[in-house]
Structures are given as C-alpha cells and as structure tokens.
Amino acid sequence: MGTFITDRLQHLNTDLVQLFHLDAQAPLEGGMQDAAVSSPPSHKKQRHQRAVSGQAEIALRNGLRSSIDILDLRSGVVPSMERVLLEIEKVEALSDKSISTTVSESQDGNELARLQHLFIAKCTISVYLNLLDNILNATLPLAAEIEYWQSLLDNRSWKLLYILQTSPHRFFLLTKSVIESTREHIDSLIGTSQVEDKATHILQLLQYFPTFLSRHLISQPVSFPEAIHYEISHHRRHLQQLREYQAECLGLLAEQGLHLAPECLEQEGFATGQTEEFVQEQVSKTICLMERVLDKASKDTHKLTDTTQQRKFSSSFRAASRSLTIIGDLRGVASLSSNETLSHLKDLIQIQIPRYTDETETRAQQFYRPSWITRIWIPTLIGYFGLKYGLQYVSEHRADLDELIDEAWETVRRFVADWVWEPSRRIMTIIRHSDDQGSLQMLGNESLKSDIASLERMVLDFGKEHLHMGPEDLERLSHAVHNGDISAVMRAYEQDLKAPLKGAVTGNLLQTLLIQVQKTKVDVEVAMAALDKLLKANELNFAFLAVGPSLLLLWAVSSQAKSTWQRIAGRNLGVVSLQMKNSLRQVERLLNLASTDGDDVARTSSRAKNMDSESHRSTEHGQASNGQFSDDYENIADEERHGRPIEGSVDSSRSSSVEPLFNTLQQINLSSDRLSRIRAKKGKVPYRTQGLILCEVHLLRTFASRLTRTEGLRDKVLEDLREIEESSLTVHQRLRTTKRMYRTYGFLGLHH
C-alpha cells in the first residue's frame, strides 16, 4: 500500500479522533441492562418487552463497539473490504433484531447513534481508501506495458525480435483470412453461375489467384515496417489513454473525496451537537462520488478500449474527460440514512468496485505485450536444439571432456595452493619469526666461523714456523687476520715467487698459496653472508611480490562476477538512478505544464479576484455547509450568479442554478474549463495531472525501496516524494522540491 494511502489514512483517523473525542472518551458500559433491572415496570408484559428491547439494544451497542475496534485505523493498515463487508452484515443483523427499540431521544439513544455514525465513518474510510489503492495499483502494470512498447519503438533489435516472436500468429491469421476470403468468393461465384460453369470459374480462380490476393486481400498496400510501427504505437496509445483516464479518476477521488477536517465545525452555520450530521453528510457525498466515478469509468473504459470505435471516440476523448471532471460537483446531494449508507457500501464492495476492477483489467489486457508463450518460443526452440546437440556432443566426447574437466580442476587447485595459499602461509611464517634460519639463507653461520678459524690457525702456524714470531707478534697477527689482513704471508709469497722452482721445492710457495686459497674462500663466504642479510631484510617484500599478482587476479575475477550479478539483478544504483530520473522527469514535466497554465490564468483573470461582500459570505456559507467538497464548484456558481465569468469562457449569461451534472456537451466543456481555470488560479493542478503525479510518485517509491538506508538516504527520498504528491502545496513549491532532489542526491545528477 502506497505512502499516499497511508498518509491519507492517518489524517482521516486523526480527524475522527477529534470529531468524536475518542481519546477522552471513557469506556461505555451497558447501562440499559442496569436501568431495566433498577426500574421494573408495573406490568409483567411491559417489563418483558422492555427487557427484550434492552437486551437487543445492548447487543447492538456491543456489536458496534466490537466492529469499531476491529476496523482499527490506528495501525496504519487499511482494513480489507472483505472485513468491512463482514462487519456491515453483522451490524445489520443486530439492527434488524433491535428495530423495534425506540431510544432516539434518550441518552442511550444518543450514544447508540454516535456509535452508528462512527462505525459508518470507519467503513466509508476503509472502502474509499481501498478504492484509491486499487486504482493506484492498477496503473503500475499499465506503466510497465507502456514502457515495453516504448522500448520496442526505440530499439530496432527489440522490434525485430518482436516481429520474429509474433510471426507464427501473424501467419496463422493471414492464412485464415485467405481461406475465408477465398471461400466467400467461391461461394459467390457458385451461387451466381450455372451448374455447368462451376468448374470453369474454379479453374479461372486458381489461375488468377495471385491477382485475386493483390486486389481483394491487400486493398491498401502498406510496407511491413510501417505496419509494425503502427501496431506498436496503437497499443501504446491505448494504454496511455487508459492510464491517463485512471489517473484522472484517482485525482478526482483524492481531491474531492472524503474530508473530515474538524475545523469545518467551527465555521458559521454549525452548532454544537451536529458532529454526526456533518459526518453523515460527508459520508453521503463520498459514496455518491465513488458511485458516479465507477459508473462513468466503466462506460468510458469500454469506449477507450473498443478498437472498432476508436477513431470516433478519440476525437471526443477530451470531452469525456471533462464530463468525468464535472461529476465531482456534489452540491445538492441529499444525506443518506444509516441503513441506506450501509446498503450503498455493500453495493460498492460486492458489485461496483469488483466490476470496475475486472472490466478495466480485462479491457486493458488486449493491449498488453504478447503472451509468455509467444515471447519464449524462440528461446525454447534454441534451447531445445542446443540441449539436444550439446548432449550428443558430450556423449561422443565424454573422455575428452572428463580429461578437460580434470585438467581445469587441477589447474585451479594448483594455482590456489602454489600461488595463493603457500605464499600467504610463508608470509605468516615470516611475520611470526617461526623460521630461525630464514627461508632465503644460503649458508650457515657455523660454516663461516669454522673457515675463519682455520685461516687464522694456518696463518699463525706459518708465522711461528717460518717467520719465528713471538707471542706478541702472533697476537698482532691474529688480530690482523680477523680484520682480513694477511700481509705477512703475502710478503713471504712474494719472496718465494722470485724463484718459483726453488720456492716450490725447498721454500714456502705452496703453503702461502694454499693460505691465499683459504683466504679467498673466507672472502667469498663473507660476501655471501652479507647477501644473506640483504635477502633476509627484504624477504617479506619478496613474499608479497610473489602473492600479489595472484590476489589481484582473484580480486578482478570476483569483482567482475559481482558486477555482472548486480547488473543482471538490476539492484545496482545505476539502474535505480535511470528509472528514478525518467519518472522524476515526467513529474517535473507535468508540474511545469500546470505552472504555465496557472500563470496564463493569473494574467487573464484579475477581475475575478475581487468578489463583493455578499458573494464572499455566500461562498463561505456554501463551504461551511458542504465541507471541502465544493470549493471550486461554488466559485463557478458564484461567477454565474454575479455575471463575472473567467475571461476566455463563453456563455456567461447562464442561469444561476447549477445542476450537479450538466445535460449538454457544451455546458460540460464550459464548466470543466472554468473549473480548471479556478484551480489553476489557486495554484492547484487539474485532476488528471494530480492523478498522473500520484501514479509517477508511486513508481518512484517502488524504485526508492531499492536504495540503501545509509545516512537515511531512503527516508529522505521518501520524504521529498511525499511533498511532491501533496496537493495542498502550490505547483511552484512542488517544482522546487524536484529541483532540490536533483541538487541533493548525487545519483540523480547529470554526471551519472
């Protein structure tokens, strides 16, 4: 149920609370039974009759209380029409039993009348809001179908697909038409010819069959693309007219429907104790309005969807719309009694509303998109052959496919294990320092220490044996070897190198050479130890570089899959933004056109603003006596009584008596134009525009329900939409709200 219906329900419930003082009302107890017991009649028969009547009244009163509690309007949910019908039938059954009770002048009788009016008001509110909700929801499939036909007009590929989808049905209709035309022509020839000439005429017909088709079957040759374009436009135009007409019904009911504003009771002409009379009057006018709208809509819907009379009716569509608008004049409608009101409500629930809903849906279905069978036969055919040949290919290449699946699975498994899991595990090991040696260390520390110690011993032994060094010299030599200095050994090597053969045989050449080899080995190990330290310092960087490309590839694949799923599901903000911008553009267009009309009227009707005092008092009294139903219609009557019609209208010398429904088309058009001008002068939009705005806002709410609740985004959008559909605001205020939405919400901006 739309927010518009919920808001209207809250307002009407608040008005009922203020009218009947429900918050301050104490619980009503069954006092009639106590009164009957405390004051027994003098005669036994009278006591029995009073006891029976008292029990019947108590049952009726308790039934009314129970039904009023069941039809609870405080929950924000409108009671269903089935529940309302059930409660009406229950109250009627109790009323029939207590019909002989006469308590209208007693305190209990006033209390019972008050309960009856409250019950009738709740029933009327429920039926009225259910009718608004039905009309509002009925426009949603129409909008979807209009969008479907518009997409065919805008996209050639979709139009080609539509031609292929409907080609079997078209071929069937063409064949049927050819057969029927041929049969009729043969029957006419046989009927006008002699028996012996029948065979000759049939042979002539077969011989000239192509010429017959071109002359009799295709009387007005039209290109096939133009015919398809006309067909799509034809369906869309019918649905658009039907939606506009339903929107006008919705706008008329919403604007001129039930109003229970308690401030009307404070105006002049209302005395205390007339609450029930005021409520009964408003209820009667609302029921009359609903019956008029449903009856008129049923007739006009039949004309709108009748393709045989479409050309004739399309020229008078504007006149039919005007006649629908003028039936909102409820002046002079007599108040109904309680029983009559319940009877009319039952008729609305059981007959009129279901009939209108069924007729509208049935009439509109002939312009809907093709059936689902027509739309899926091509995918079904492709899927059938694709599945057939696919299964055949699988059965013939089962071994190859099994091997391919195994290889694909092994590739994915090895990729995840070797390039994602193991590098990630290694990173955790490095971070936790669980590997003391380090995964990138090339040699151990003990190997380097043993080689340095060996070099030191070799140099010290050489210095002690050949250079005859003392303890102090050996200590200095050991310190030099730790610093990488073996110059003493190198000097001996240089001396022996002067006589290589002698040094090799009798000298120290070989020993010094071997010491240098050990020194080279130690230098290489020291360099490798430094490299180990460098690798160890950057081991975490290398680990991240190893796992980075794999994680990046996984993120890209998952993001693409998520984006594809969101695009298919239509839940991403881009789709919602496009849909909302299209609907909001239509709302702004409607308000802008209404604003232009209002500006024109304001410039051309300055004389109508200055009413004399007598006219003002008469209009105020009319508003007080009719609630909020006839404000605009009272202005029409006042202009006719005082000879001040709005400029641009004709026939200003009509009689001052204005009937609720005019008899001629000229009077209907005249009064409808005046009504539109008066509403535009007050900053109000026409009923059709208001209804279309309500329909578009209802669509916007369905789109806004997909938005997130982050930072109250959805609630803010719904609050702005509530301002747009509020008819009490002027057109310029509602236009400023639409501009504020464009300014505030980035997903509605042009950069998207």
Helices and strands as residue ranges (DSSP letters): H 3-20, H 31-38, H 44-70, H 81-97, H 107-154, H 156-192, G 195-197, H 198-207, H 209-212, I 213-217, H 224-256, G 262-266, H 275-304, G 307-309, H 310-315, H 317-326, H 338-347, I 348-352, H 353-365, H 372-396, H 398-416, I 417-421, H 422-432, H 445-465, H 471-482, H 487-497, H 500-505, H 509-537, H 539-569, H 573-604, G 607-609, H 613-626, H 631-642, H 665-681, H 687-704, G 710-712, H 713-725, H 731-744, G 746-748
